[in-house]
Amino acid sequence: MNKFVAGTAAILLTTTLMTTGCTWDKRDTGTAAGAVVGGVAGGLVTGGSAVGVGVGAVGGALVGNQMAK
């Protein structure tokens, strides 16, 4: 259950930051979305390991940034 709460909190935090008046361009949004998706995927693959979530988030951010060019 803690993984679900942490994932939900991360998604809500990202959504809040994206909609609170910050001027984000397409590339920033792609980076943030990639980080969230990568972090969730890394957590799922590694069974919730903090290292897996971190590596997945960094990898997802890099991919999301490049795809949003």
TORRO-81690 format. One record per residue: x, y, z of N, C-alpha, C in turn; residue number from 1. Coordinates in Angstrom, 3 decimals. Last residue first. Layout:
N
((X Y Z) (X Y Z) (X Y Z) NUM) ...
END
This chain:
69
((11.439 17.188 -28.250) (12.136 18.224 -29.032) (11.262 18.730 -30.151) 69) ((10.446 15.145 -26.734) (9.648 16.370 -26.822) (10.317 17.472 -27.607) 68) ((12.330 13.173 -26.635) (11.152 12.928 -27.476) (10.329 14.202 -27.673) 67) ((14.143 14.196 -24.782) (14.550 14.061 -26.187) (13.348 13.855 -27.112) 66) ((12.635 14.130 -22.413) (13.224 15.378 -22.895) (13.559 15.295 -24.362) 65) ((12.056 11.394 -22.160) (10.974 12.363 -22.340) (11.467 13.691 -22.873) 64) ((14.664 10.394 -21.745) (13.895 9.985 -22.921) (12.776 10.985 -23.204) 63) ((15.306 11.660 -19.299) (16.149 11.847 -20.488) (15.387 11.505 -21.770) 62) ((13.257 10.703 -17.661) (13.400 12.145 -17.888) (14.232 12.417 -19.135) 61) ((13.794 7.963 -17.654) (12.553 8.455 -18.235) (12.611 9.944 -18.541) 60) ((16.248 7.955 -16.276) (16.158 7.469 -17.655) (14.918 7.978 -18.358) 59) ((15.372 8.965 -13.801) (16.393 9.676 -14.576) (16.339 9.256 -16.043) 58) ((13.483 7.008 -13.088) (13.086 8.409 -13.225) (14.090 9.200 -14.054) 57) ((15.043 4.672 -12.976) (13.936 4.768 -13.924) (13.504 6.205 -14.155) 56) ((16.735 5.341 -10.874) (17.302 5.110 -12.203) (16.219 5.214 -13.264) 55) ((14.783 5.555 -8.807) (15.655 6.669 -9.177) (16.232 6.526 -10.572) 54) ((13.674 2.993 -8.739) (12.816 4.154 -8.993) (13.660 5.331 -9.460) 53) ((15.969 1.496 -8.113) (15.227 1.244 -9.352) (14.338 2.409 -9.728) 52) ((16.577 2.533 -5.604) (17.543 2.688 -6.691) (16.838 2.489 -8.033) 51) ((14.371 1.696 -4.152) (14.607 3.131 -4.324) (15.586 3.400 -5.461) 50) ((12.292 -0.919 -5.289) (13.618 -0.489 -4.852) (13.804 0.996 -5.124) 49) ((9.949 -2.073 -6.146) (9.880 -0.912 -5.270) (11.210 -0.441 -4.734) 48) ((10.588 -4.125 -7.915) (9.844 -4.429 -6.690) (9.827 -3.296 -5.691) 47) ((11.710 -3.390 -10.286) (12.612 -3.773 -9.198) (11.891 -4.071 -7.887) 46) ((9.537 -2.777 -11.930) (10.507 -3.782 -12.373) (11.352 -4.286 -11.207) 45) ((8.244 -0.742 -10.476) (7.560 -1.998 -10.768) (8.540 -3.109 -11.130) 44) ((10.185 1.270 -10.456) (9.685 0.701 -9.207) (9.000 -0.639 -9.413) 43) ((10.412 1.815 -13.165) (11.565 1.322 -12.424) (11.166 0.688 -11.101) 42) ((7.810 2.808 -13.652) (8.269 1.582 -14.314) (9.466 0.978 -13.575) 41) ((7.893 5.124 -12.061) (6.893 4.080 -11.798) (7.340 2.761 -12.411) 40) ((9.999 6.475 -13.351) (10.072 6.131 -11.929) (9.100 5.035 -11.553) 39) ((8.974 6.803 -15.949) (10.182 6.019 -15.716) (10.329 5.593 -14.267) 38) ((6.783 8.494 -15.421) (6.567 7.171 -16.014) (7.772 6.263 -15.771) 37) ((8.182 10.715 -14.336) (7.126 10.031 -13.580) (6.928 8.619 -14.111) 36) ((9.922 11.380 -16.428) (10.451 11.050 -15.104) (9.423 10.286 -14.275) 35) ((8.145 11.995 -18.495) (9.056 10.872 -18.628) (9.623 10.428 -17.293) 34) ((6.976 14.291 -17.437) (6.156 13.105 -17.683) (7.027 11.863 -17.818) 33) ((9.221 16.001 -17.389) (8.513 15.647 -16.154) (7.677 14.385 -16.329) 32) ((9.877 16.106 -20.140) (10.853 15.662 -19.151) (10.164 15.206 -17.873) 31) ((7.537 17.147 -21.259) (8.008 15.831 -21.658) (9.001 15.250 -20.662) 30) ((7.559 19.677 -20.046) (6.463 18.756 -19.777) (6.864 17.331 -20.142) 29) ((9.838 20.735 -21.206) (9.767 20.586 -19.756) (8.689 19.581 -19.373) 28) ((9.034 20.772 -23.915) (10.183 19.960 -23.500) (10.190 19.731 -21.987) 27) ((6.953 22.604 -24.015) (6.701 21.207 -24.361) (7.819 20.293 -23.858) 26) ((7.431 24.715 -21.114) (7.259 24.475 -22.539) (7.074 22.973 -22.764) 25) ((5.944 26.350 -18.428) (6.597 25.153 -18.920) (6.385 25.071 -20.416) 24) ((5.775 28.568 -16.174) (5.756 28.597 -17.634) (6.599 27.444 -18.148) 23) ((3.590 28.001 -13.478) (4.937 27.919 -14.036) (4.838 27.942 -15.559) 22) ((1.021 27.854 -12.586) (1.485 29.114 -13.113) (2.911 29.101 -13.611) 21) ((0.529 25.227 -11.766) (0.478 26.333 -10.805) (1.071 27.634 -11.329) 20) ((0.696 22.850 -13.201) (-0.480 23.698 -13.405) (-0.525 24.922 -12.501) 19) ((2.938 21.426 -12.565) (2.734 21.734 -13.976) (1.588 22.727 -14.185) 18) ((2.683 20.998 -9.844) (3.750 21.878 -10.321) (3.525 22.306 -11.766) 17) ((0.519 19.190 -9.920) (0.383 20.490 -9.258) (1.450 21.460 -9.757) 16) ((1.670 17.003 -11.206) (0.523 17.681 -11.804) (0.346 19.074 -11.218) 15) ((3.629 16.323 -9.312) (4.008 16.718 -10.672) (2.883 17.484 -11.346) 14) ((2.002 15.663 -7.128) (2.988 16.737 -7.025) (3.384 17.240 -8.404) 13) ((0.536 13.496 -8.150) (-0.155 14.718 -7.739) (0.803 15.902 -7.640) 12) ((2.625 11.657 -8.572) (1.810 12.107 -9.699) (1.084 13.406 -9.351) 11) ((3.535 11.308 -5.941) (4.441 11.815 -6.978) (3.665 12.358 -8.166) 10) ((1.249 10.244 -4.707) (1.778 11.538 -4.262) (2.704 12.139 -5.310) 9) ((1.064 7.801 -6.057) (-0.012 8.787 -6.180) (0.467 10.172 -5.770) 8) ((3.426 6.607 -5.135) (3.207 6.856 -6.563) (2.147 7.905 -6.794) 7) ((2.908 6.454 -2.371) (4.055 7.211 -2.869) (3.897 7.551 -4.344) 6) ((0.629 4.802 -2.363) (0.554 6.158 -1.803) (1.694 7.013 -2.335) 5) ((1.716 2.468 -3.473) (0.596 3.142 -4.121) (0.494 4.585 -3.652) 4) ((3.608 1.807 -1.583) (4.042 2.108 -2.944) (2.949 2.863 -3.691) 3) ((2.025 1.225 0.637) (2.894 2.399 0.684) (3.376 2.797 -0.706) 2) ((0.816 -1.197 0.000) (0.000 0.000 0.000) (0.860 1.262 0.000) 1) 
END
